[in-house]
Amino acid sequence: MSVIHRSTLTPTKLELLALWLPKQPWYLGASGEPELAKAGGYRLDDPTGAVGIEFMLVTDASGDEAVTYQVAFSYRGAPLEGAGDDALIGTTEHGVLGKRWVYDGTHDPVLVAQLVALMAGAAVPQEQSISNTPNPTVEGHFTGTEHPVATGIAAVTSDADGTDVRVRTANTSGSVLTLHLTRVVHPGQDAAAQDLGHVKGNMLLPDGTKARTLFAALRETGSGPTA
């Protein structure tokens, strides 16, 4: 189960994101430094306990209108083998765990496998800031009977619509599925009728209220949401 260490992080996650977010193709802000605040999220457990997995919503208030983004973090005690420079968000010093390599988790096979497992009912979402506490507001769903098991990442692509991860699977009729991570998060986003699975949860709005939205969807490779 997730264990949250009450300790310092230098630089902080928001400080890392202030440098990383503006470089992403789905970032909508103007040039300059984002004004970021947390707006929700959840964690998943790595069954081996080696990798930290967190999905964080952050709201950028630097523009005329606030925009909320979803970031998938994976935290490692050593560099992720085979990961390119575009996968690394940055490094930080944890007061208990020491140096941590912080990755865009869409490039991390452990995070991807656990997100697919959440949709299939094989992983339990955890509270973002409380140890050993499930988060009942985050719900995974899978429409079929042959629950997928992710075995690796074939490719990762990002554009203005979000991030698509081509996922190799061990036990589905289509050996490669596409995991879509919502990056720009709006209230009321929903899965498409043809999606095989999805994850939904709450986002915190600027006025302090909460709204349901779509965090991720699993699709047949080559398919997408209808217009």
matplotlib code that plots the C-alpha trace (Angstrom):
import matplotlib.pyplot as plt

x = [0.0, 1.1, 3.3, 3.5, 6.7, 6.3, 9.5, 11.0, 11.4, 13.9, 12.9, 9.2, 7.0, 5.3, 8.7, 9.7, 6.4, 6.8, 9.8, 8.4, 4.8, 5.4, 7.4, 4.6, 2.5, -0.8, 0.1, -2.2, -0.6, 1.3, 5.0, 6.3, 6.2, 2.9, 1.2, 0.4, -1.8, -2.8, -6.3, -6.6, -5.2, -4.5, -1.8, -1.3, 0.9, 3.8, 3.4, 7.2, 7.3, 10.2, 8.4, 6.2, 3.1, 1.1, -1.5, -1.7, -4.1, -2.6, -4.3, -2.4, -3.8, -1.2, -3.5, -6.8, -8.6, -7.4, -6.5, -6.2, -3.7, -3.1, 0.5, 1.5, 4.5, 6.7, 9.4, 12.5, 15.6, 17.7, 17.4, 14.7, 16.6, 15.9, 14.0, 14.8, 15.4, 11.8, 10.7, 12.5, 10.7, 13.6, 15.5, 14.8, 16.2, 13.8, 14.6, 14.1, 14.6, 17.5, 17.8, 14.7, 14.4, 10.9, 9.5, 6.6, 4.9, 3.4, 7.0, 7.2, 6.0, 5.3, 2.9, 1.2, 0.7, -0.9, -3.2, -4.4, -4.8, -7.0, -9.4, -9.5, -10.2, -6.8, -5.4, -6.9, -6.5, -5.0, -5.4, -2.8, -1.5, -2.6, -0.8, -2.6, -5.9, -8.0, -9.5, -13.2, -13.7, -11.5, -13.2, -11.8, -14.1, -13.6, -16.3, -15.1, -14.6, -11.0, -9.2, -5.9, -2.6, 0.0, 3.4, 5.3, 5.2, 5.5, 5.3, 4.4, 3.0, 1.7, -0.2, -2.8, -5.4, -3.3, -0.9, -1.4, 0.6, 0.6, 0.5, 1.6, -0.7, -0.4, -4.0, -6.2, -7.2, -5.6, -2.0, -1.5, -4.0, -3.9, -4.0, -5.1, -4.2, -6.3, -3.9, -6.2, -8.9, -12.5, -15.6, -17.8, -15.4, -16.5, -15.4, -16.4, -18.8, -16.1, -13.6, -12.7, -12.0, -11.6, -10.7, -12.9, -12.5, -12.9, -11.2, -11.1, -12.5, -11.2, -14.3, -13.6, -16.3, -15.6, -16.6, -16.3, -14.1, -12.3, -8.7, -7.8, -9.3, -8.2, -8.9, -8.3, -5.3, -6.4, -9.7, -10.6, -13.5, -16.3, -16.8]
y = [0.0, 3.6, 5.1, 8.9, 10.2, 13.5, 15.1, 17.9, 17.7, 20.0, 21.2, 20.6, 18.9, 22.2, 23.8, 21.0, 21.3, 25.1, 24.3, 21.2, 22.1, 24.9, 22.6, 20.1, 20.2, 20.2, 23.2, 26.1, 28.9, 31.8, 32.3, 32.8, 30.9, 29.1, 29.9, 26.4, 25.0, 21.4, 20.5, 16.8, 13.5, 10.0, 7.4, 3.8, 1.1, -0.6, -4.2, -4.4, -1.2, 0.2, 2.9, 5.7, 6.4, 9.6, 11.3, 15.0, 17.6, 21.1, 24.4, 27.1, 30.6, 32.6, 33.2, 35.0, 31.8, 29.0, 25.7, 22.4, 19.8, 16.1, 15.0, 11.3, 11.1, 8.1, 8.4, 6.2, 5.8, 5.4, 6.4, 4.5, 2.2, 3.0, 6.2, 9.2, 12.7, 13.6, 11.2, 12.9, 15.7, 16.3, 15.2, 16.1, 15.5, 13.7, 14.2, 10.5, 8.6, 10.7, 11.6, 10.8, 10.7, 12.1, 10.9, 11.6, 8.3, 7.7, 6.5, 4.2, 0.7, 0.2, 3.2, 2.2, -1.4, -0.2, 2.3, -0.5, -2.7, 0.0, -0.1, -3.9, -3.9, -5.3, -2.1, 0.1, 3.9, 5.5, 8.9, 11.3, 12.5, 9.8, 6.5, 3.2, 4.8, 3.9, 6.8, 5.9, 8.9, 7.4, 4.7, 2.3, 0.5, -2.1, -3.0, -6.4, -9.8, -10.4, -8.0, -6.7, -7.1, -4.6, -6.0, -3.0, 0.2, 0.2, 4.0, 7.3, 10.3, 13.6, 16.4, 19.0, 16.3, 14.6, 11.6, 8.2, 5.2, 2.1, -0.7, -4.3, -6.7, -10.4, -11.7, -9.7, -10.4, -7.2, -7.4, -3.6, -1.2, 2.5, 4.1, 7.8, 10.1, 13.3, 16.2, 19.3, 18.5, 19.9, 19.2, 16.6, 14.9, 11.4, 8.2, 7.4, 4.6, 2.5, 2.8, -0.5, 1.0, 4.3, 6.0, 8.8, 11.0, 14.4, 17.7, 20.7, 23.8, 27.3, 28.2, 25.3, 22.9, 19.5, 18.0, 14.6, 14.1, 11.6, 10.9, 8.1, 5.8, 2.5, 2.0, -0.3, 1.0, 3.3, 4.2, 7.4, 9.4, 10.3, 13.9]
z = [0.0, -0.6, 2.1, 2.1, 3.6, 5.4, 4.2, 2.1, -1.7, -3.4, -5.9, -5.3, -7.8, -8.8, -9.3, -11.6, -13.5, -13.9, -16.2, -17.9, -18.6, -21.1, -23.3, -23.8, -27.0, -25.0, -22.9, -23.6, -21.6, -22.9, -22.7, -19.2, -16.0, -15.1, -11.8, -10.6, -7.8, -7.1, -8.1, -7.2, -8.2, -6.8, -6.5, -7.5, -5.9, -7.7, -6.7, -6.2, -4.1, -6.2, -8.2, -6.9, -9.1, -8.9, -11.1, -10.3, -11.5, -11.5, -12.4, -14.2, -13.4, -15.4, -18.4, -18.8, -17.9, -15.5, -17.2, -15.4, -16.6, -15.6, -15.1, -14.6, -12.3, -11.8, -9.1, -9.2, -7.2, -10.3, -14.0, -16.0, -18.4, -22.1, -21.3, -23.6, -22.5, -23.3, -20.6, -17.7, -15.9, -13.6, -10.5, -7.0, -3.5, -1.1, 2.6, 3.4, 0.1, -1.3, -5.0, -7.1, -10.8, -11.7, -15.1, -17.2, -16.3, -19.8, -20.6, -17.6, -18.1, -14.4, -14.3, -17.6, -16.4, -13.1, -14.9, -17.2, -14.1, -12.5, -15.4, -15.2, -11.5, -10.5, -8.9, -6.1, -6.4, -3.3, -1.7, -2.9, 0.5, 3.0, 3.5, 3.0, 2.2, -0.9, -2.8, -3.6, -5.8, -8.5, -10.5, -13.2, -15.6, -18.4, -20.8, -21.9, -20.3, -21.3, -19.0, -20.5, -18.8, -20.0, -20.7, -22.2, -24.2, -27.9, -28.5, -26.8, -28.7, -27.5, -29.3, -28.4, -27.6, -25.0, -24.8, -26.5, -25.3, -27.5, -24.9, -25.5, -23.8, -22.9, -23.1, -25.4, -29.0, -30.1, -28.9, -28.9, -27.4, -27.1, -23.6, -23.9, -21.0, -20.8, -20.4, -20.5, -18.0, -18.2, -16.1, -17.7, -20.0, -20.7, -22.3, -25.9, -26.7, -28.3, -25.5, -23.9, -20.5, -18.7, -15.4, -14.0, -10.9, -9.4, -10.3, -8.1, -9.8, -9.2, -7.1, -4.7, -6.0, -7.5, -10.8, -12.4, -15.4, -17.5, -16.6, -19.1, -21.7, -23.3, -27.0, -29.8, -31.6, -34.5, -32.9, -31.1, -29.6, -32.0, -32.9]

ax = plt.figure().add_subplot(projection="3d")
ax.plot(x, y, z, "-o")
ax.set_aspect("equal")
plt.show()
